[in-house]
Amino acid sequence: MIDLKYSLVIEATEDPNYFGFYSPTLQGFTGIGNSIEDCLYKAKWGMEEHLGFLKERNLPVPSPEAEPRVVIEN
C-alpha cells in the first residue's frame, strides 16, 4: 500500500535515469527521483516537509484527500 495523503503525478523524462513528480493538490511541491519507487519514497517524506513549511509560514494547508491517486505519465 502506498501511504500518501495527497495525489501524486510521476512523469518520465528524456533521461531514463530520472523521473519528475509533483502533487496537483500541494502547490509548489515537486521533486525528482531515479525510479518510480524512489519518487514514491521521496514524495511521502517530502510532502510531510512541505506541509511543515506551509504551517511554519502560516500558509493554507489543503485537507488530506480521501482517495489520493498516483498517476504515472510517459
C-alpha positions, 0 to 999 in steps of 0.5 A: 500500500502506498501511504500518501495523503495527497495525489501524486503525478510521476512523469518520465523524462528524456533521461531514463535515469530520472523521473519528475513528480509533483502533487496537483493538490500541494502547490509548489511541491515537486521533486525528482527521483531515479525510479518510480519507487524512489519518487514514491519514497521521496514524495511521502517524506517530502510532502510531510516537509512541505506541509511543515513549511506551509504551517511554519509560514502560516500558509493554507494547508489543503485537507488530506484527500480521501482517495489520493491517486498516483498517476504515472505519465510517459 
